[in-house]
Structures are given as C-alpha cells and as structure tokens.
Amino acid sequence: MPEFIALMPLSRDLILLIVVLVINGVISCFSQYQPLRFFQFYCSQLADKVNRVNNSIQQQTLAGCLALFITMAPIVIILWLFADFVAVDILWQGLLLYLALGTISLGKITKSIAQALVANKTYIAKKLLRPWLLRDIQLLSTLGLSKATIEMQLLRITQQVYVVCFIYLCAGALAALSYRLLLEIHYCWNTKLTQFHYFGLFSQRLVKILQWLPSRLMALLMLIANLESNRVLFWRLTRMYFFKLNDDFVIATHALVLGVRLGGVAMYNEQKLRKIAFNDLAKQPEPRDIIIATAKINFCLYASLVLLIVVTFCYEIFSLML
C-alpha cells in the first residue's frame, strides 16, 4: 500500500484538497473568522505609512512595487525554509492550503441576505453584505443589493476558492498561499479607491494575470453546463471580454446564465465609477436570483471537482499500466 500511494502524488494532492475543503466548509458554517485578518491590518497600516497621494504617478507606482516586495518576500522565504523542519509534510501542506482558501460557505450568508430582502429588511441585508464589499451600499435599493450580492459571491468564490485550488494543484500549497496573500494586498490597495489608483496598480496586474486562466475555465464550464441552447450566440456575446485582464468575462457569462443584468455604475468612497453593464436588455436581479446564483456556482464547483477526480483516476490508472 505505501508503494501504491507513493506512485500517486497527484491523487494525494487531490485527496488533501478535498479534505481541506470539507474542513473549511464545516468551520465556516459555525464561524466567519478570517485567519488572514491580521495580514489585512498590516497591509492597511503599511499603505498609510508609504503611500503618498501627492507624489507623482511614477513614485506611487514604485512605492507600491517596493511595498509588495518587502511584504511578500520575507513571508514566502520563511515558509519555504520552515517546511524542512516539519516532520509531517502533509499536515504542513494542509495548513498552508487552509490559510489560502477563502470562505466556501458564502451561500449561507447570501441566503440570509436574500431572506432579509424578501422581508423588506434592507438594513439587515446591508449589515450582512457590508463586510464582504468595498463599494458603498448605503443608498442601494433591493435590486441593487441583489446585484451586489450576486457579483460578490461570484467573484469571491472564483478568486478565493477556484483560483486557489487551481494554483495548489499546479504549483503546491505555498504557491497557493502566496497568491492568496497577494490577493489580500490587492483588496487592501484596490485601485478603485482614489488613494490607491497607482499605488495598487502592480499588485492588481499581478493578481489578474494569475487569475486569468482558472477564472476563464470556471466561466466556460458554467456556460457549457447551464445553457441548453444558443451556446454559440452566448460565446459571441462574451468573447470580446475573454482576453482582458479583468473580471468582465466571468461576470458577463454569469449574467447570461442567470438571465439578469449585472455590472453598471457603482459607488466607491462616494465617487461614482462607471463599469460595463452586462446582459443590458435582461431584467434586474431579484432576491430569488441570489439563491439561483448560489446553486449554479455550487454546481460549477462540484462539477469541476468530479471532473478532476475522473481525470486524476484515469491518469493514475494509465500511469500504473505503463
């Protein structure tokens, strides 16, 4: 048995991923504690110290690059060296992967938001949604809150779960955690905020490059799995966004799958930011569309996992036959 397991490193990685996903899901059902909260606080304090809006564009961009380097390099090097002192490597890899993964039980939160909106308790819905969004939501209506909730869940699951799993399987747990730390830096120094428009530019570009392939795989899988007809037409409507280094393709695909309007104008620090509206001729999202969106996102995650298990099993069987 040990020799058989030793022949299947890909299977071990997949089994560890499934175990950590289950642990993450169970823990997040009882607590919304975020293990990287201290790191978020550090990034915010660092930006307050080194970011100067009055500096030139080049100085702000350079400061952001240097701040990113002095933050990431020591952490990655220390974790890489510390791995040699760990007796049980699989536990260490599991811990790194757990820290890298975001909350996968967002469906529980979005369900509570939908229930609050149906009961016309917009105050409760805003209170539940506010910790998960950067944009201003004080003046949003029920339709606006529904749209914001759908987009939040889609992007959070894509960025913090799907991309993390993809990087882990391709490059290991340390690479996955490094990406997640980089993503948290991007969240803290988001270029949608005026003070970080140039300071966070380098971290934004780096994050979007890492997200590009796995996010498009998820969007294409969702498109194929949920549309019974007109797949060619929907591809023609979204292909213009495919090669862009942003989330437009993911949101556009989701809008078509749900049959609702997503995107459009958003407020950040009381400043209006005009974004592209996707599926503009469709209806505005309603609270019930939040539940439908959760079901489709979960189906996409489960389908990806099942497909990965099948591919891994076939690969390992083929390897043993050689």
Protein Blocks (a to p, Z undefined) as FASTA:
>chain_A
ZZmmmmmmmlmmmmmmmmmmmmmmmmmmmoccdfklmmmmmmmmmmmmmmcfkbcfklmm
mmmmmmmmmmmmmmmmmmmmmmmmpmblmlmmmmmmmmmpccfklmmmmmmmmmmmmnop
aklmmmmmmmmpfbdcklpcfklmmmmmmmmmmmmmmmmmmmmmmmmmmnojklmmmmmm
mmmmmmmmcckbmklmmmmmmmmmmmmmmmmmmmmmmmmmmmmmmmmghklmmmmmmmmm
mmpccfklmmmmmmmmnopaeehjddeehiacddddehklbccddfklmmmmmmmmmmmm
mmmmmmmmmmmmmmmmmmmmZZ
